Amino acid sequence: MHIIPAIDLIEGKAVRLTQGDYSRKKEYNARPLEVAQQFEDAGLTRLHLVDLDGAKQKRVVNWKVLELIAGKTRLHIDFGGGVQSDEDLRIVFDSGARQVTGGSIAVKNPDLFESWLKQFGPEAIILGADARNEKIAVGGWEEATEMWVYDFVEKYVEKGIKYAISTDVAKDGLLQGPSFDLYRELQDRFPDLAIIASGGVSGMGDIEKLAEMKLFGVIVGKAIYEGRISLNQLTAFIEQMK
């Protein structure tokens, strides 16, 4: 299982929100490159980079931070937030992202999202399936829909999607444990899908439990920034998994 640290960006700085609420923002580092380099030094190979300004403005905003991190590290970066057009997608790939996560766009403009999947292939495009009470949430989680998460994922599995990041918005940033039941259900329904858990990780016990479930990956953010999980612990865990 891949341990994927997250850097969420507002005004070019590394921050975390609680349950996607922009009014509950905490800034952790004004220089995200330093954070990314610390992750790389710890043996982590992937990075989940989220443009929260972009999610709100519905266009890519923090692409220069992406370009800087991609140019100064070897991290495999997946980028999400504000990718709403062909131009946004071009900017993100040109800036060094290896994968792009599309959530809102997959809900609101499925034809465009499917065209990206066909053009760039399932290795490059990740489905963002973020849910609150098993209903898809979009627009930086500020908009709820009536779309059941499993129906939403099934639609894109049929279109060839290979990777999906699913965040239980109700868990995100609370450090109270991930939504294990959500991931079990997704695994049962879509055994060939590479599922990446996100939201709620509170300590190494959660990571170990997710690893036992044989998920493709887990995104870890606040637990690292708040000192619940140390980079040394993650390094040791990665060594164990080899």
DRENRO-669850 format. One line per 2 residues: number of its first residue (from 0); their letters; for each residue x, y, z of N, C-alpha, C. Coordinates in Angstrom, 2 decimals. Each point is the difference from the previous one (the first is absolute). Last residue first. Layout:
<rs>
NUM	A	X Y Z X Y Z X Y Z  ...
</rs>
This chain:
<rs>
241	KM	8.35 -3.60 2.33 0.81 -0.42 -1.14 0.20 -1.53 0.01  -2.22 2.65 3.46 -0.88 -0.43 -1.09 0.79 -0.57 -1.17
239	QE	2.15 1.93 3.86 -0.69 -1.25 0.37 -0.78 -0.58 -1.18  1.97 4.26 -0.42 1.03 -1.03 0.01 -0.60 -1.38 0.30
237	IF	-2.80 3.75 0.34 0.34 -0.25 -1.41 1.04 -1.12 -0.10  -1.07 1.52 4.28 -1.13 -0.75 -0.57 0.29 -0.36 -1.46
235	AT	3.03 2.81 2.26 0.08 -1.37 0.52 -1.09 -0.88 -0.61  -0.10 4.60 -1.02 1.19 -0.62 -0.60 0.11 -1.46 0.42
233	LQ	-3.31 2.57 2.03 -0.36 -0.32 -1.38 1.16 -0.66 -0.72  0.73 1.57 4.35 -0.93 -1.13 0.03 -0.38 -0.43 -1.42
231	NL	2.60 3.86 0.47 0.79 -1.18 0.33 -0.87 -1.25 0.05  -2.01 4.21 -0.56 0.59 -0.47 -1.25 0.88 -1.22 0.26
229	SI	-4.11 0.85 3.30 1.29 0.62 -0.33 0.50 -0.54 -1.34  -5.02 0.81 2.42 0.82 -0.97 -0.73 1.29 0.70 -0.36
227	RG	-2.88 2.43 2.53 -0.57 -1.30 0.38 0.76 -1.15 -0.66  0.61 5.00 -0.46 0.92 -0.81 0.78 -0.57 -1.33 0.49
225	EY	-1.85 3.61 -2.97 -0.30 0.16 1.43 0.86 -0.89 0.89  0.32 -0.12 -4.78 0.24 1.39 0.38 -0.22 0.25 1.49
223	IA	-0.91 -4.32 -1.90 1.44 0.32 -0.07 0.25 1.39 0.56  -4.42 -1.36 -0.32 0.66 -0.82 1.02 1.51 0.21 -0.01
221	KG	-2.82 2.08 -3.32 0.01 0.67 1.30 0.74 -0.81 1.07  -0.05 -2.07 -4.46 0.30 1.42 0.06 0.14 0.50 1.42
219	VI	-0.25 -4.60 -3.66 0.16 0.42 1.39 0.39 1.47 0.02  -2.18 -4.25 -3.36 0.48 1.38 0.06 0.01 0.43 1.47
217	VG	0.38 -5.04 -2.53 -0.69 0.83 0.99 0.66 1.37 0.00  -0.51 -4.75 -3.55 0.72 1.06 0.69 -0.84 0.69 1.05
215	FL	-1.12 -4.15 -2.41 1.15 0.46 -0.79 0.80 1.04 0.77  -2.64 -3.74 2.79 -0.34 1.13 -0.87 1.24 0.41 -0.79
213	KM	-0.76 -3.76 3.38 0.65 -0.04 -1.31 -0.55 1.07 -0.96  -0.84 -1.13 4.83 -1.10 -0.08 -0.97 0.52 -0.05 -1.44
211	EA	2.98 0.61 3.62 -0.54 -1.36 0.09 -1.15 -0.22 -0.99  1.78 4.32 0.50 0.95 -0.85 -0.72 -0.47 -1.45 0.01
209	LK	-2.40 3.14 2.51 -0.26 0.19 -1.43 0.93 -0.87 -0.84  0.71 0.04 4.63 -1.29 -0.64 -0.29 -0.35 0.12 -1.48
207	EI	3.86 2.23 1.59 0.19 -1.46 0.03 -1.28 -0.74 -0.35  -0.20 4.66 0.47 0.75 -0.35 -1.20 0.20 -1.52 -0.08
205	DG	-1.98 1.76 3.88 -0.91 0.13 -1.15 0.69 -0.43 -1.29  2.59 0.17 3.92 -0.96 -1.11 0.05 -0.96 0.04 -1.17
203	MG	3.14 3.53 0.83 0.53 -1.13 -0.76 -0.96 -1.19 0.01  -2.35 4.68 0.66 1.23 -0.56 0.52 0.43 -1.20 -0.82
201	SV	-3.81 2.82 -1.04 0.36 0.61 1.28 1.31 -0.52 0.58  -3.35 0.74 -4.78 1.11 -0.78 0.55 0.53 0.70 1.25
199	GG	-3.63 1.68 -2.97 -0.24 -0.58 1.31 1.15 -0.77 0.62  -0.32 0.86 -5.34 -0.84 0.62 1.01 -0.08 -0.79 1.29
197	SA	0.93 -2.36 -4.74 0.37 1.36 0.36 -0.95 0.51 1.07  1.75 -4.61 -3.41 -0.77 0.52 1.13 0.51 1.39 0.38
195	II	0.04 -2.92 -4.71 0.86 0.79 0.88 -0.88 0.61 1.07  -0.19 -4.31 -3.86 -0.70 0.91 0.90 1.01 0.68 0.93
193	AL	-0.42 -2.73 -4.88 1.05 0.41 0.94 -0.57 1.10 0.89  -2.80 -4.05 -2.62 0.27 1.44 0.11 1.09 0.25 1.03
191	DP	-2.18 -4.28 -1.15 1.15 0.34 -0.85 0.39 1.47 0.08  -3.81 -2.00 2.41 1.25 -0.65 0.43 1.22 0.36 -0.84
189	FR	-4.90 1.92 1.27 0.93 0.28 -1.11 1.38 -0.59 0.30  -3.75 -0.59 3.01 -0.71 0.30 -1.24 0.94 0.10 -1.20
187	DQ	1.72 -0.75 4.39 -0.90 -1.10 -0.33 -0.66 0.21 -1.35  2.73 3.46 1.76 0.79 -1.17 -0.39 -0.89 -1.15 -0.45
185	LE	-2.09 3.83 1.77 0.58 0.29 -1.32 0.82 -1.19 -0.50  -1.66 -0.28 4.35 -1.09 -0.09 -0.97 0.50 0.27 -1.41
183	RY	3.01 0.53 3.56 -0.35 -1.42 -0.17 -1.08 -0.17 -1.06  1.16 4.36 1.24 1.03 -0.62 -0.85 -0.24 -1.49 -0.19
181	LD	-2.93 2.46 2.83 -0.09 0.53 -1.37 1.00 -0.71 -0.91  0.17 -0.91 4.61 -1.15 -0.65 -0.64 -0.17 0.46 -1.45
179	FS	3.34 2.01 2.83 0.35 -1.35 -0.44 -1.14 -0.67 -0.75  1.44 5.00 1.07 -1.28 -0.65 -0.21 0.25 -1.41 -0.56
177	PG	3.62 2.67 3.30 -0.59 0.01 -1.34 -1.35 -0.72 -0.05  2.12 2.65 4.44 0.01 -1.27 -0.72 -0.69 0.09 -1.35
175	QL	0.69 3.73 3.01 -0.82 -0.98 0.72 -0.07 -1.35 -0.70  1.86 4.75 -0.99 0.92 -0.92 0.66 -0.76 -1.04 0.84
173	LG	-1.50 3.81 -2.99 -0.45 -0.17 1.38 0.91 -0.94 0.80  0.11 1.32 -4.87 0.56 1.00 0.90 -0.36 -0.17 1.46
171	DK	-3.11 -2.48 -3.43 1.24 0.69 -0.37 0.41 1.04 1.04  -4.07 -2.95 -0.21 1.15 -0.44 0.79 1.21 0.91 -0.15
169	AV	-4.11 0.58 -2.44 -0.37 0.08 1.41 1.16 -0.39 0.91  0.29 -0.45 -4.75 0.15 1.40 0.43 -0.30 0.15 1.49
167	DT	2.00 -4.08 -2.77 -1.23 0.20 0.76 0.11 1.37 0.64  2.55 -1.75 -4.55 0.06 0.64 1.31 -1.38 0.01 0.61
165	SI	2.90 -2.63 -4.19 -1.29 0.24 0.65 0.23 0.55 1.40  2.46 -0.98 -5.16 0.22 0.49 1.35 -1.37 0.28 0.60
163	AY	1.72 -3.34 -4.26 -0.99 0.89 0.62 0.48 0.38 1.39  1.59 -2.57 -5.17 0.32 0.52 1.33 -1.13 0.88 0.52
161	KI	-0.36 -2.14 -4.26 0.80 -0.99 0.73 0.28 0.42 1.44  -3.85 0.78 -4.37 0.81 0.62 1.03 0.72 -1.08 0.80
159	GK	-3.21 -0.54 -3.84 1.42 -0.35 -0.03 0.86 0.63 1.06  -4.96 -0.01 -0.90 0.68 0.81 -1.03 1.50 -0.24 -0.02
157	EV	-2.81 -2.07 3.24 -0.46 -0.49 -1.31 0.65 0.76 -1.15  0.77 1.47 4.34 0.68 -1.29 -0.16 -0.38 -0.59 -1.36
155	YK	-2.22 3.86 1.31 1.33 0.25 -0.57 0.85 -1.26 -0.07  -4.45 -0.20 1.81 -0.09 0.63 -1.33 1.38 0.15 -0.64
153	EV	-0.33 -1.45 4.50 -0.32 -1.05 -0.97 -0.05 0.54 -1.43  0.53 3.00 3.66 1.23 -0.74 -0.30 -0.27 -1.06 -1.07
151	FD	-3.73 2.39 1.52 0.93 0.92 -0.66 1.27 -0.74 -0.42  -3.18 -2.24 2.64 -0.50 0.15 -1.38 0.96 0.86 -0.82
149	YV	0.90 -0.43 4.55 0.26 -1.27 -0.68 -0.50 0.02 -1.44  -0.72 3.77 2.96 1.41 -0.16 -0.35 0.25 -1.28 -0.80
147	WM	-4.58 2.82 -0.21 0.56 -1.02 0.88 1.41 -0.32 -0.45  -2.76 4.68 -0.70 0.58 -1.13 -0.72 0.66 -0.97 0.99
145	ET	-2.18 4.46 0.53 -0.82 -1.16 0.38 0.54 -1.28 -0.65  2.87 4.57 1.65 -0.84 -0.50 -1.10 -0.85 -1.14 0.55
143	AE	2.92 4.69 1.99 -0.44 -1.39 0.13 -0.81 -0.38 -1.24  4.03 3.85 1.04 -1.27 -0.33 -0.65 -0.32 -1.48 0.19
141	EW	4.01 1.98 1.63 -1.00 0.98 0.43 -1.38 -0.30 -0.59  4.48 -2.21 -0.63 -0.94 -0.60 0.97 -1.06 0.98 0.47
139	GG	3.11 0.84 -3.57 0.69 0.16 1.28 -0.89 -0.45 1.14  -1.91 -0.65 -4.16 0.29 1.42 0.19 0.73 0.28 1.30
137	VA	-3.03 -4.42 0.00 0.89 0.63 -1.00 0.29 1.45 0.38  -2.09 -5.30 1.75 0.13 1.42 0.31 1.05 0.60 -0.94
135	IK	-3.43 -4.78 0.42 1.14 0.72 -0.56 -0.06 1.49 0.37  -2.03 -3.93 3.12 -0.43 0.80 -1.15 1.18 0.86 -0.46
133	EN	0.02 -2.88 3.94 -0.03 -0.84 -1.20 -0.59 0.73 -1.22  0.98 2.26 4.17 -1.14 -0.92 0.18 -0.29 -0.79 -1.28
131	RA	3.23 3.14 -1.39 -0.51 0.28 1.35 -1.28 -0.82 0.16  4.64 -0.20 -3.54 -1.39 -0.18 0.39 -0.26 0.45 1.43
129	DA	3.49 -0.31 -4.82 -0.10 0.48 1.37 -1.47 0.03 0.42  3.26 -1.73 -3.96 -1.34 -0.42 0.43 -0.17 0.36 1.47
127	GL	3.33 0.81 -4.59 -0.23 0.47 1.36 -1.44 -0.30 0.40  3.51 -2.27 -3.80 -1.35 0.45 0.34 -0.03 0.44 1.46
125	II	4.27 0.02 -3.56 -0.56 -0.61 1.21 -1.40 0.57 0.22  3.85 -0.54 -4.28 -1.19 0.67 0.52 -0.56 -0.78 1.19
123	AE	3.85 -1.43 -2.61 0.23 1.43 0.25 -1.15 0.70 0.71  0.16 -4.68 -1.50 1.13 0.17 0.91 0.17 1.46 0.42
121	PG	-3.34 -1.51 -3.24 -0.37 -0.20 1.41 1.15 0.09 0.98  -0.19 2.79 -4.83 0.04 -1.37 0.50 -0.25 -0.11 1.48
119	FQ	-0.03 3.80 -3.39 1.22 -0.18 0.81 0.12 -1.39 0.60  -3.75 1.30 -2.92 1.20 0.62 -0.57 1.27 -0.36 0.75
117	KL	-4.33 -1.50 1.51 0.34 -0.60 -1.30 1.32 0.53 -0.53  -1.69 1.84 3.95 0.31 -1.40 0.26 0.41 -0.71 -1.30
115	WS	-1.57 4.40 -0.23 1.34 -0.04 0.59 0.44 -1.44 0.22  -4.37 0.72 -1.45 0.93 0.29 -1.10 1.44 0.00 0.51
113	EF	-3.49 -0.47 3.12 0.19 -1.24 -0.78 0.95 0.22 -1.17  -1.21 3.75 2.54 0.81 -0.90 0.82 0.29 -1.30 -0.76
111	LD	-2.95 3.08 -1.99 1.38 0.51 -0.01 0.91 -0.95 0.78  -4.56 -0.97 0.07 0.52 -0.18 -1.36 1.44 0.45 -0.10
109	PN	-2.50 0.63 4.08 0.53 -1.35 -0.22 0.56 -0.23 -1.40  -1.13 4.03 3.28 0.28 -0.04 -1.43 0.58 -1.36 -0.36
107	KV	-1.50 0.88 4.44 -0.68 1.09 -0.69 0.22 0.01 -1.51  1.94 -3.35 3.04 -1.42 0.12 0.32 -0.68 0.97 -0.96
105	AI	4.62 -0.64 -0.20 -0.59 -1.30 -0.34 -1.49 -0.01 0.28  2.61 3.76 1.24 -0.14 -0.05 -1.45 -0.66 -1.30 -0.44
103	SG	1.11 0.63 4.59 -1.12 0.84 -0.42 -0.26 -0.10 -1.50  3.75 -2.50 1.40 -1.19 -0.33 0.78 -1.21 0.77 -0.49
101	GT	5.37 -1.63 -1.48 -1.20 0.76 -0.37 -1.19 -0.47 0.80  5.82 -0.15 -0.13 -1.23 -0.49 0.61 -1.15 0.93 -0.38
99	VQ	5.04 -1.43 -2.26 -0.94 1.07 0.35 -1.26 -0.64 0.57  5.68 -1.30 -0.80 -1.42 -0.36 -0.06 -0.82 1.22 0.41
97	RA	4.56 0.52 -0.46 -0.03 -1.30 -0.67 -1.44 -0.49 -0.16  2.22 5.24 0.33 -0.83 -1.03 0.64 0.06 -1.29 -0.82
95	GS	2.21 4.33 -1.15 0.71 -1.14 0.58 -0.82 -1.03 0.73  -0.95 4.13 -2.82 0.69 0.42 1.23 0.61 -1.16 0.77
93	DF	-2.66 -0.57 -3.97 1.21 0.73 -0.38 0.82 0.41 1.23  -4.21 -2.03 0.69 0.96 -0.98 -0.52 1.31 0.68 -0.40
91	VI	-3.42 2.85 1.47 0.39 -0.91 1.09 1.02 -1.03 -0.49  -1.94 3.04 -3.11 0.87 0.70 0.95 0.54 -0.95 1.05
89	RL	-3.23 -1.66 -3.01 1.28 0.22 -0.67 0.99 0.66 0.95  -4.42 -0.47 1.47 0.67 -1.30 -0.04 1.38 0.13 -0.63
87	DE	-2.80 3.78 0.02 0.45 -0.32 1.36 0.81 -1.30 0.00  -2.04 1.15 -4.03 1.13 0.88 0.28 0.56 -0.25 1.40
85	DS	-3.94 -2.21 -1.38 1.18 -0.56 -0.69 1.24 0.82 0.30  -3.65 0.35 3.78 0.02 0.20 -1.45 1.21 -0.70 -0.61
83	QV	-0.99 0.25 4.76 -1.35 0.09 -0.54 -0.05 0.11 -1.53  2.89 -0.63 4.88 0.24 -0.46 -1.37 -1.37 -0.14 -0.69
81	GG	0.78 1.27 4.74 -0.13 1.04 -1.02 0.26 -0.42 -1.42  1.56 -3.23 3.65 -0.50 1.30 0.43 -0.01 1.01 -1.14
79	GF	3.51 -4.34 0.75 -1.44 0.20 -0.10 -0.38 1.39 0.48  4.41 -3.72 -1.43 -0.44 1.37 0.26 -1.51 0.08 -0.14
77	DI	4.50 -3.59 0.88 -1.34 0.12 -0.57 -0.59 1.32 0.50  5.33 -1.97 -0.54 -1.02 0.93 0.49 -1.33 -0.22 -0.70
75	HL	4.94 -2.34 1.33 -1.08 -0.26 -0.94 -1.20 0.80 0.51  5.30 1.23 1.08 -1.28 -0.53 0.45 -0.99 -0.17 -1.15
73	RT	4.74 1.68 0.46 -0.35 -1.08 -0.92 -1.36 -0.60 0.35  1.99 5.32 0.66 -0.08 -1.34 0.62 -0.27 -1.02 -1.09
71	KG	0.38 4.66 -1.00 1.01 -0.11 1.06 -0.06 -1.34 0.75  -3.06 1.43 -3.61 1.35 0.27 -0.50 1.10 -0.28 1.01
69	AI	-4.66 -0.41 1.07 0.32 -1.00 -1.03 1.43 0.17 -0.50  -1.68 3.19 3.02 0.19 -1.29 0.68 0.40 -1.08 -1.01
67	LE	-1.00 4.29 -1.74 1.17 0.07 0.88 0.27 -1.37 0.63  -3.92 0.55 -2.59 1.19 0.04 -0.86 1.28 -0.02 0.84
65	LV	-4.12 0.37 2.28 0.14 -1.32 -0.63 1.28 -0.07 -0.81  -1.15 4.13 1.65 0.47 -0.84 1.10 0.20 -1.43 -0.51
63	KW	-1.90 3.06 -2.94 1.43 0.28 0.17 0.60 -0.80 1.15  -4.71 -0.08 -1.04 0.81 -0.87 -0.86 1.50 0.27 0.16
61	NV	-4.54 1.49 2.24 1.32 -0.18 0.61 0.93 -0.89 -0.83  -4.57 1.10 -1.49 0.59 1.23 0.52 1.46 -0.21 0.41
59	VR	-4.38 -2.18 -3.26 1.27 -0.27 0.68 0.67 1.31 0.38  -5.34 -0.34 -0.18 1.10 0.07 -0.97 1.28 -0.28 0.77
57	KQ	-4.29 0.69 2.17 -0.33 -0.83 -1.17 0.98 0.21 -1.16  -0.19 1.77 4.72 -0.10 0.91 -1.14 -0.33 -0.72 -1.31
55	KA	0.56 -2.41 4.16 -0.98 1.06 0.27 -0.23 0.87 -1.24  3.25 -3.42 -0.10 -1.30 -0.63 0.21 -1.09 1.05 0.18
53	GD	4.49 1.46 -0.27 -0.55 -0.42 -1.29 -1.37 -0.62 0.13  2.38 1.14 3.86 -0.42 1.23 -0.69 -0.66 -0.37 -1.32
51	LD	1.95 -3.48 2.33 -1.28 0.39 0.60 -0.50 1.33 -0.57  3.31 -4.00 -1.64 -0.13 1.45 -0.20 -1.36 0.44 0.53
49	VL	3.42 -4.42 0.96 -1.36 0.48 -0.20 -0.02 1.53 -0.03  3.27 -4.82 -0.36 0.06 1.46 0.07 -1.36 0.57 -0.39
47	HL	2.68 -4.76 1.57 -1.34 0.45 -0.40 -0.03 1.51 0.23  4.21 -3.77 -0.78 -0.53 1.21 0.65 -1.37 0.32 -0.59
45	RT	4.26 -4.24 0.44 -1.16 0.63 -0.62 -0.44 1.22 0.80  3.61 -2.92 1.29 0.23 0.16 -1.44 -1.14 0.73 -0.72
43	LG	2.77 -0.66 5.17 -1.30 0.02 -0.67 0.22 0.34 -1.47  3.45 -0.09 3.44 -0.20 -1.20 -0.80 -1.35 -0.10 -0.67
41	AD	2.11 3.63 2.69 -0.49 -1.08 0.87 -0.27 -1.29 -0.77  1.31 4.06 -2.18 1.13 -0.45 0.81 -0.39 -1.16 0.92
39	EF	-3.38 2.15 -2.55 0.89 -0.79 -0.86 1.18 -0.56 0.80  -2.94 2.91 2.22 -0.68 -1.26 -0.33 0.92 -0.90 -0.84
37	QQ	1.51 4.30 0.91 0.03 -0.81 1.23 -0.67 -1.35 -0.25  -0.24 3.17 -3.41 1.36 -0.56 0.09 0.17 -0.84 1.26
35	AV	-4.06 2.34 -0.62 0.13 -1.07 -1.00 1.37 -0.66 0.08  -0.75 3.78 2.67 -0.81 -1.11 0.49 0.15 -1.20 -0.94
33	EL	1.99 4.02 -1.29 0.71 -0.56 1.15 -0.73 -1.23 0.52  -2.09 2.51 -3.38 1.12 -0.79 -0.53 0.79 -0.65 1.15
31	PR	-3.60 3.10 0.90 -0.38 -1.40 -0.24 1.13 -0.87 -0.55  -0.31 4.55 2.94 0.83 -0.48 -1.10 -0.29 -1.49 -0.24
29	AN	-2.06 2.55 3.48 -0.10 0.95 -1.11 0.80 -0.46 -1.20  -2.54 -2.91 4.01 1.31 0.38 -0.52 -0.19 0.91 -1.20
27	YE	-3.67 -1.36 2.90 1.10 -0.78 0.56 1.36 0.44 -0.50  -5.50 1.89 0.85 1.19 0.04 -0.84 1.15 -0.74 0.70
25	KK	-5.58 -0.41 0.18 1.21 0.14 0.81 1.19 -0.06 -0.92  -5.83 0.82 -0.08 1.28 -0.19 -0.67 1.13 0.15 1.00
23	RS	-5.27 0.20 -0.44 0.73 -0.77 1.02 1.35 -0.41 -0.58  -3.14 2.34 -2.60 0.09 0.86 1.18 0.74 -0.70 1.15
21	YD	-1.01 -2.22 -4.14 1.06 1.01 -0.21 0.14 0.94 1.20  -1.67 -5.22 -0.32 -0.53 1.31 0.35 1.12 1.03 -0.09
19	GQ	0.01 -5.02 -0.55 -0.13 0.82 -1.20 -0.48 1.41 0.24  0.97 -3.23 3.51 -1.23 -0.35 -0.71 -0.24 0.91 -1.21
17	TL	3.82 1.89 2.35 -0.74 -1.03 0.72 -1.34 -0.19 -0.69  5.08 1.68 -1.99 -1.35 0.38 0.40 -0.58 -1.13 0.85
15	RV	5.31 1.69 -1.14 -1.00 -1.06 0.09 -1.32 0.63 0.39  4.98 1.63 -2.67 -1.02 0.17 1.03 -0.78 -1.30 0.16
13	AK	4.53 2.65 -2.59 -0.53 -1.30 0.42 -0.95 0.19 1.17  0.93 3.76 -3.98 0.49 -0.50 1.28 -0.66 -1.33 0.33
11	GE	-0.96 3.04 -3.82 1.35 -0.55 -0.12 0.58 -0.58 1.26  -4.53 1.69 -0.40 0.95 1.12 -0.20 1.44 -0.49 0.03
9	IL	-2.56 -3.84 1.32 -0.76 1.25 -0.08 1.03 1.12 -0.04  -0.01 -5.84 -0.39 0.54 1.34 -0.27 -1.08 1.08 0.03
7	DI	1.52 -5.34 1.87 -1.12 0.81 -0.47 0.47 1.45 -0.07  2.34 -5.13 0.10 0.23 1.42 0.23 -1.18 0.74 -0.62
5	AP	1.12 -5.44 1.73 -0.76 1.05 -0.68 0.56 1.37 0.35  1.87 -5.56 -0.31 -0.22 1.21 0.79 -0.71 1.07 -0.85
3	II	0.13 -5.45 -0.30 0.01 1.20 -0.85 -0.26 1.23 0.87  1.42 -5.59 -0.04 -0.28 1.10 0.93 0.17 1.29 -0.80
1	HM	-1.16 -5.18 -1.86 0.76 1.25 -0.08 -0.46 0.97 1.09  -0.01 -5.60 -0.17 -0.84 1.20 0.00 0.87 1.25 0.00
</rs>
